[in-house]
Amino acid sequence: MEECQDFCLCGKAVVSEANLRDEYYWKLSADFIGPQSGEGLELDVAPCKNRFMIQVGLLREDNNFPWAAIVDWLRKIFSLNQTADFRTLIERGVATTLSLGSDARLAFLESDVNFNFVGPICDSIGVERQHLLEMRDFSEQAQSVEVTNGLILELSNFVSRERIAPIVIISWLQNFDPDICDSWNIQKAYKVLRSKIKRIKMCCRSSETRSNRRSAAIESLLQAPFELVPRKMPKFLLKKRIKRDEENTEQVIIKEECEAVEIMQVERPEMGTEDTKKFTQVQVQSHADSRSESKKAEKASFKGEAKTLLDIAMLSVQKLSKMYDGKTPACRQLSMDLLKNQYTLTCKEHPAMAEFERIFNSLGEDVSLASPIQFLYCNAHFLVAVHNAVEEHIMNFERELILSSGEKLGRDKLPKFQNFVNMKESATSRYIHMACDILRSHTPNKKSYRKHWVAFCKEMKNPSRLVFNQPDRLSSYFEAAAGLVHHYQETVPFFSDLLSLDNEKCPDIILESVAADAADSMIQSLLCVLAIVYCKILGPYWQLLRSGGEYSLFSHYILCLYQKFLDWSKDPSTLLEPDEYTNIFMQYPLQQKVFKEIFNYYGKWHTNRDLIRACLKRTIKVIAGVTEEYMKDFLPGGIFGQAPPADVSVRLISCTFSVLMADYPFADVDQSKKKNPDKSSKLSVKRTRKQIFGSFIFVFATPLCFLKPQMCNYY
């Protein structure tokens, strides 16, 4: 076809005009047919010129060599640029050479080859290899480019050449189209993307001509717009809300905290040069892992995400604490026995965890390093204790506000709710649970406004970042708070619009409750405290546990966290500002990149800034106290406070935190499978029962949704 001749040099006058078949051309031919070593081609004397690539293209056409052989040869002689897209560089160079005039053509042939070239679409907006690998923000120049099948294929080919995790394509696409993944469910979006990429590649392969050139049909396919999920119009649009003047907020007197409450000072041992160098390398690696996880770990929600062993251990600890009324020896022993049973079951399903255990056991008893079970046990108790301590602190702070102002918070101000009996939780926690329950996906006998919320946020040009995953995750509590603060400009108008559309004869009492809590400035201020705790402390901590950081360096990470507590408790100003490049553990600041509006909220909410600051300062001291109690063994002076010797660290190089964050194999079963189980699922259930019902311990290991407050309990 005529349009396919753009990549053909044979028979064109350009070859003789530029003297492409010169002596150097025959050296190329001899090296390709012979040793393929690149010797005599003078590639180390000066940067490679485009003339070289054009001559390679001519060599391929003259001898009808296959592209695979040409590309393999170029990878050998350009050892530092093995991942370059040599075929596209040659084809683009040939097309450019044929399109230019005489003088411009000679100048192009003498220009340097850009080995950072990703593809023609990315090249058109100046996006190169480093932009993608370093996860830079190039949204400004990318907004002018439409997401087409060709762009998807270009990014997929780049991923294959660089041998990186394909899921990062979703993060790159966010620069081209922020709405490409509306629910921020990156894993689910990638599953859809992967199947579509496979179909595009199959179409391209089946329609290629015998000369490996694209046909007109393929060009049309590649230029077609790409949609990850077909966009549908919402069933109804919410009424536009009339802007109202900001309501005057009451001035509240905050009781000064007792200065006698201080955080225990610890000596900061100096790390040796080798330890420091190694720790820095691991931090940089964790930073790279975090970015390659596509701002995921960028994850604001993972619907249906499987529970890890640590999630199950935390749920068990919380339930046992309620049953045994606190920290009794019997409770601790049973939680340890439970964890051992859960750990054994998980090792059987995950070979990497079993290998982790084998390597650790081979070290002997002389190494002062916590076992994997001890590590999970301490972290489960620590994270549950942080959740409980922060919730208790927020409740106490709310009582101070009520005594100071003489008014209750949120819905409790309204006459309709005066006789309601609240659960033993703060008004802030009540708002988090109820708001997320309303906006979560539809469940039987419960009304959901999730679709309307997503459409509303899209209309407001701030895609929803609220978590829609399991409500029985303790980590979801703080993450949901961050999502609600991120949408502080959308929540109040959204709930008020829903109320205006509600049936006056039968008003939705739940909607009225959530709307009243959302409009309360005090609750929103305390919600901001929880959001900052998530972005600065708990979010990065979970991110660390899911990263490829070395297990042997955990004590260093805990010391780094504790030293930050000492600084923040004296001056929390840095807590109220976003990190620029890395977070507390030298990772990519994932959480604050996802929930960008949190720190803007603090900056714009001038009235309650002192309240947020005071509450946050006390919250840090509360979390620091919990860290002292539950992580003292990993702090200096503790039994696990010292880094292991260098030879031990080398043996543990493959033992990373992420290995211990394996999915628990006997977590919740999908409800649809429960209703219509097939034969295979019945057999698997029988096998599972044989494995686990022999021990009474598994009774507690089944993760019931006991953390999720039912709506009837709110009244």
N, C-alpha and C positions, 0 to 999 in steps of 0.2 A: 504494500500500500504506500501511497505517496508520502503520508505523514511519517512513515517509519523510516524513510531515507535520511532523516535528520541526523541519525547516529552513524551514518556511513561515509567513509572517506574515500573508498576505492573509486577510481574513475573521476575524481574531482580535481580541478586545476589547483586547488589549495596545496595538494601534496607536492607538486613540482615548484610552485611559487615559494613555499616556505622551506623547500629542500628537506622534506621530512625523511626521505630515504637516503640519509647521509651515512657517513662512516659509523657514527654512533648508533644508528638504527641497526646496523649489522652486528654491532657488539651486543645489543639487546637480544637479537635473534640467537646469537651464539650462546649467550648465557642461559636463555630460556631452554634451548634444546640440550645444552650441556650441563654444567655443574649447578646452576641456579644458586650461585653464592653471592652474586653481585660484585665480584672482584673485577676491576678494570672499568667499572661504570662510573667511578668518581662520585659516588653518592655521599661520601663523607667529606668531600671538599667544600661543597656549597649546598644551600638548601635546594631541595628538589623543585624543578621548574615544571610548569604546565606542558612545556614541549615534550618532556619525558613521558607524561601520561598520554599525550596525543600519539606519540610514536608507538607506545604500547598498544593503543587502540588500533593503529594501522597494522601493527604486527599481527594482532589477533585476526583482523579481517583478511589480510593477505594469505594467511595460512589456515583460516577457518579453525583456529584453536578454540577449545571450549572455555567458557568463562570460568568454570571452577578451577581449571589448571592455571589460568592467568592470575586469578586472585590468590591462589595458594603460593604461587611464585612471588608475587609482590609482598605477601606477608613475611616470606623468608628474608627478602632483601631489605625490607623496612621493619626490622625487628622492634623498633620503638613505637611504631604506628600500626601494629597488627590489627587493631580493631577498626581501622578506617574503612569507609565504604568505597573500595577501589573501583568497583564497576560503575557506580553512579558518578564518581569523579571523572572517569574516562568518558562516559557518555555525555555528561554535561560539558566537559572540555571540548569534545568533538563538535557538539551543537554550537557552542560559543565560537569556536574557531571558524566554522562555516558561515556564521551570521555576521561576522565583523568585516570591516574593510581592510585593506592591505596594511596600512600603518597600525591600526588598532589591533589587528591580528598578531603582528610581530611583537607588539608590546605585551599582549596577553600571553603569548608563548614564552616570553622571558620572565613572567611573573611567577611568584612562589605558589606551590600547591598548598591549599588549606586542608591539612589532615584532620582538623577539628570539625570538618563538614559533617553535618548530621543527615541532611537531605535537602532537596530543593525548596520545600515549603518552609522549613525552619531557617534555611539560609536566606530566604526572601525577607525575613524580619530580624535577621541578625542573631538568631539563637544557635549557639554552637555546643560542642561536646561538653565543655565545662559547665555551661548553664544547666544542663540536664543532670549531670553527675553530681553537682554540688547543690542541686535542688534550689537554684536561685529563683527569685520572683521576677518573671518576665511578662507579667500580665498586661502591662501597658502596651508593649508592641504586639502582643499576641491577640489582643482584643479585636484587631482589624482583620484577623484571619478566621475564616469559617472552618469549623471542624468537619473535614471530609473523610471519606474512606481512604484517600491517599495519605492524609496526615496520620491516620491511625496505623496504616501499614508502615509508614516511615518510622514512627516511634517504635513499633514492634520490631522492625529490623534492627534498629539501634540497640534495643534491649538484648536481642540475640547476639549481636556482635560483641557487646560489652559483657555479656554473661552476668547480668544483674537480675534482681527480682522483678518479674514482669508487672507486679502490682503497682509499681511506681508510675506506670502510664496514667493511672487515674489522677495522681497528683499533678503530673504535667498538664493533663487536659484541663485541670481547674484554672490554669493560666489562660487558656483559650476560651473556656466557657465556664464561669463559676457555677452554673446550674447543671453541669454535666452529671453531677451526683447529688441530687437534691437532698436526700436523707442522710448524706455523709456516711452511708454504709459502704465503705470502700471494698470490703471483701465480697459482698454480694454484687456490687457493681462490676468488680473485676471478673466474676464468674460469667456475667452476661457478656462483658467485653471480650473475654477469651474465646467464647463460642463464635462471636461475630468476626473476630480476626481470623479464626480458622476458616470460616466460610469465604471471606474475602480472598485469602490465600489460595483456597481451592479453585475459586473462579479464575484467579490470575493464572494459575498453572494450567488449567484446562483450556484457556483461551490464548495462550502464547503461541506465536507462529514458530515455524521450524527454525527460523533464524533467531529465536529468543527475543523477538521484538514485540512490543505491546500492540494489540489491535485497537481499532477504534472503539470497540465495545468495552474493552478494559479501560481505556482512557475515560470513557463516559462513566464507568463504575467508580473509578478512583476519584473523579471530580464530584460525585454525588454527595450531598450532605449526609453526615453521620449522626445518628441519634442513638444514644445508649439505651434510653427508654423512651418509647413513643409518648409524646406529650399530649395530655388530655386536658380539655377545659374543665374547670371545676363545675360541679352540679349547680351550685348557686354562688353568687358573689355577695360578699358582705357589704352592707351599706357603708358609704363613706362617713367617717366620723367627723363631726364638727370640732375644730380645734378649740380647746378650752384653755383659759388662763391657768397657769399653775396655781394649785391651791397653796394657801399659806400653811407652812408647817410649824408646828408648835416648837418653842424653844425648850429643850430638855436639859435639866441639870444632871450631870454625870457625877456620881460619887467618886471621889479620888480613891485610887487603890492603895492598899497598904504597901509601903515601900519595903517592909520587912520581908516580903515574899520575894526571894531572889533565887535565881537558878544556880545550882551547884557548879562551882568553877572546877574545871579539870585542867590538868597540865597537858599542854599540847606537845607531845614528843616530836622531836625533829626527825623527819624521815630521811633515810640515807639516800645518797645520790642514785643508786641503782633502783631503790624502791620508788623514789620520786619519778624517775624516768619511766619506769614500767607502769606506774599508776597513771601518768600522763598519757602514755600510749593507749592504755585501756580506755581512758576517758575519751580520747580522740576517736577510738574505734567505736565506742558506744554512741558518740555523736554521729558518726557516719552511719551506723546501724539505724539510728533513729530516723535520719533523713531518708535512707533507702526504704524505710517502712512507710514511706509516702505520707508524711505528715499525719501518720496514723494515730499509729499507733496513733495523729491527725484525725484520729478517730474521735468524733464526738458521739457516735452511736454505732453499735454493732448489733443489729436486731438478730435475735436467735443465736448469739455467740455462745459457744460452749463454755461451761464453767471449768476453771482450772482447779487443780488440787488445792491450791491456797484458798480459792473462793469457798470450796466445800469445807475446808478446815475452819475458816472464819465463821461460817454459818453454824457449824457444830459447836464452836466455842461460845457463840452468842446464845444458842439454845440451851446448852448445858449450864451456862451462867445463870440463866433465868430459873432453870429447874433446881439448881443447887444453891441459889441465892448468894451469888458472889464468888469470891476466890477461896474456896475451901480446898483442902488437900485432895478430897475425893473427886472434886470437879476437875482439878488439874490432872490427876492420874487417869481419869476416864477419858479426858480429851486427848491425852498422850496415847492411850491404848487405841482410841478411835483413829487417830492420825496414822498410827503404825499400820492398822488394818487397811485404811484408805491408800496409804503409800504403797503397800504390798500389791494391792489390786491394780494400781496405776502402773507400777513397774512391769507387771505382766503384759500390759497393753502397749507400753512405750519402751522399745529397746534402748533408746538413748538414755532414759532415766536409769534403766538397769545397768547400763555401762557406766554411768556416773557413779552409782553405788559400788560397782566392782572396783573402779579406780580408787575411790575413797577408802574402801576397806583394805586395799593393798598397801596403804601408807603406814599402817600400824597405829599403835596407841600413843606414840611419842609426839605426834604432831598436834599442836594446840589449835585445832580447827573444828568448828562445829559440824556435826554430821548433818546430812540433808534433812533428816527428820527433826533434829533440833532447830535447824534453820527455819523450816516451815512452821514449827511449833511456836517459836519466838515471834515470828512475823505475824502469825494469825492472832495471837494474844495482843500483840502490839497494835495492830490496825484496828481490832475491835475495841481496845481500850481507848484509842484516839477518838474513834467515833462516839463512844459513850461519854468520854470526858468533855469533848467539844459540845455535844448536845446538852449536857448538864450545865456547862458554862453559859451557853446561850439562854437557857431557861432562867438562870440566876440573873443574867443581864437584863432579860425582859422584865423580871420582877422589879428590878431597880428602876427601869423606865416607867413602869406602871405606878410605882410609889412616888416617883418624882413628878410625873405629869398629872397623876390622878385619873388617867384614862386607860382603858384597856386597849389592846392592839388588834388591828384588823377587823374581822367580822364580829369580835366580841363587843365592839362598840355599839353595834346595831341592836335595837330592841328585840328584833326577831330571834336573835341568838343568845339572849341573856340567860335563858333557862337551859341552854344546852350544856351538857357535861362533856368537857374536853378530855381527851386521852392524856396520859402522862407524857406529854411531849411539848416542845416549844411551839409557839405560833408560827415561827419560821419553818420548822420541820413539817408542821401541818400543811402549810402552803406548798412546800416542795412536793410532798406526797400526793396531795389532791390535784394540784395543777398538772403534774406528770400523768396521773391516772386519767384525767379528762382528755389529755392530748395524746395518750398512748393509743395504739391500734385497737380496733373494735374487739370487744370480748362479749360473750353472752350476758344479757341482762344489764349491760352498762352502755351508756351513750358515749360515743367518742367523737371528738372534733379534730382528729389528727389531719385528715385531708384538708379541712378548711384552714387549719393552722398553717400547713405547708403552703397552701395557695396564698394565704394572707401574707406570709413572710416573703414569698416570691414577689408579690405585688409591692411590698415595701422595700424590695431590693436588698434583703438581708436573709439569705436562705437559712432555713431552720437548722439549728445546731443542738436541739434538745435531744437527750438520750431517749430512745424507745426500746432499750433492751430490758433484760429481766429486772423487775423491781426488787428482787430479793438479794441483789448484790449490794454489799456495803459500799463498794467503791462508786456505785451509781448515785448515791446520795449527794456527795460533794460535786460530782460531775453534773448532776441535774441542777444543782444550785448555780454552777457556772453558766449553764445554758440559759437559765431564766434571767440571770443578770445580763448576759450577752444580748438578750432580747428585751431589755428594759423599755425600749421605745415601742415595742410591739405588744407586750402582754396586756397592759392596761386597756388600750383601745380595742384589742381583740376581744377580751372578755366583756367589755362594756357593749360592744357591737352585738355579741351573742345575747346578752341580756335584753337588748332592745328588740331583738328578733324573737325572743321567747314568748310563749303563750302566757298572757297575763292571768288567765283563769286557773292555770295550773303551773305556777312558776317553778323553775328548776332551783331547788334550795342549794344544791351542790354548787351550781354555777354562781349563785349569789355569794356563797361563802368564799369561793376562790377569787371572785372579782373584788370583794371587800379586802381580802388579804393582799391582793396585788396592788391595790391603790394606797396601801398604808406605807408611808415613807420610812417608818421605823423598821418594819419587817423587811423592806427592800434594802435598808442599810445593813442589817444583820445578815441578810442573804449575800450581800457583797463581801462580807467577812469570810463566809464559807467559800465563796467563789475564789477569793484570793488565796485561801489556804489550799484549795485544789490546784490552782495554777502554779503556785510557788513551792508547795511541799508534797502533798499527797499524789498529785498527778505525776510530777517527776519521779517520785518514789516508785509508783507502779510502773512507770516507763522504764526505770532502771531494772526492776525485777523481770521485765519481759525482754530485756535487751541481751546482747551477747557479751556483757561485762563478765570478767573473770570472778568466779565464786571465791577464790582465795583472797580477794581484795575487798570483801564486804566490810570488814572492820574499818578500812580507810573511808569508805563511803559514809558509814554511820558517824565517824568522827567529823567528817566534813559537814554533815547535816547538823550535828550538835554544835559545832563551832558557829554555824550560821544562826542557830537559836540564840546563842550568847550575844551576837551582834544585833539581831532583830529585836530582842527583848529590851535593849537599851535605846535603840533608834529604829523604829519600824518604817522609816521613810522609804528605804529601798524596796520594802515589800510592796509598796503602793505604786511602784514604777515597773514597767515591763523590762525584762532582760533583753538585751540587744542580740546577742549571738548564742549564748549557751545558758543553761539553767544551773541549778545548784550542784548538779552532778556532772557538769561539763557536757551535757547532752543538748541536742537541738531543742529549743524552747517550744515544744509541741503544743502544749495546752493553751498557752497564751496566744499562739498563732491561730488556733482554731477559734477561741473565744476572744476575739480582738476588742470587743466593746467593753469588757470588764473594767479596764483601766481608764477608758474614756468616761465610763459611768462615774467613777470616783472623782475624776477631774471636773465633771460638769455638775455633780450634786454638791454644790457649795454649802448648803445648809447643814448637812449632817456629816461633814468631813471629820469633825472632831469626834463625833460619836463612833464612826467607823474606825478611826485611828485608835481610840481608847479600847474598844472591844477587841480589835486585832492584837494590840499589845498584850492584853491579858490572855488571849487565845494562844499566842505563841508560848507564853509561860506555862500554860496548861499542857500543851503538846510536849514541851521540853521536859516537864515533870514525868509525863508518861514514858518518854524516851529513856529517862534515867532509870525508871523502874523496870521496864521490860527489855531494854537493850543494854543494860549495864555490863553484861558479859562481853559485849563487842566494843565497849569503850576502853580507853587506856586504863589499865589496872584489872580489867576483866580477864577471865580465863581464855577468851578468844580475841583479846584486844591487840595481839601482836600479829604482824604478817608472817606467814610461814617462810622457811628458807627458800632460796632461789631454786634449788633442785626440786623441791616439792611443788613450787609454783609451775615449773616446767611440766611436771607430770600431770598437773591439773589444768593445763592450758585448754583442753577441750571441755572442761566442766564449767559451763556458763549458767547464769541465772535462768535463762530462757528454757533450759532443759527441765528445771524443776517446776516450770509453769505449764506443764503438760495438761491437756484436757482430762478431766476426770471421766473414766469410761462408763460410769453408771449414773450419770446425771439425769436430769429430767428427760422423759420420753415425749416426743411430739404428740400433742393431743389428737391430731388427725390419725396418727398411727395407732393410738390407743383405741380409737373408735372402730377402725377397720384394719385390724392387724392381719397381715398375710401369713402364709405358712412359715416362711423363713423367719419372720419376726417372732412367731410363736416359739419356734425352735430355739432362737437366740435367747428369748426370755427364759425358757426352761434351763438352758445352759447357764445363764446368769444366776438363776436361783440356786442351782447346784453349787455354784462357786461361792456364793455369798451368804445364803440363808443358813449355812451351818454355824455361823457365828452371830451371837446376839448383838455384836457391836455394830453391824451394818444397819440395824434399825435406825440408828441416829444418823448414819451417813447419807440416807436418802434426803436430798435437799428440798424440804417442804417450803412453801412460800410463806413461812411464818413471819417474815419481816414486812410483808406487804399489808398495810392497814386496810381493812375493808371499809367501804363507805359507811356502813351502818355504825361502825365504831366511833365515827366522828360526832354523833349526835347523842 
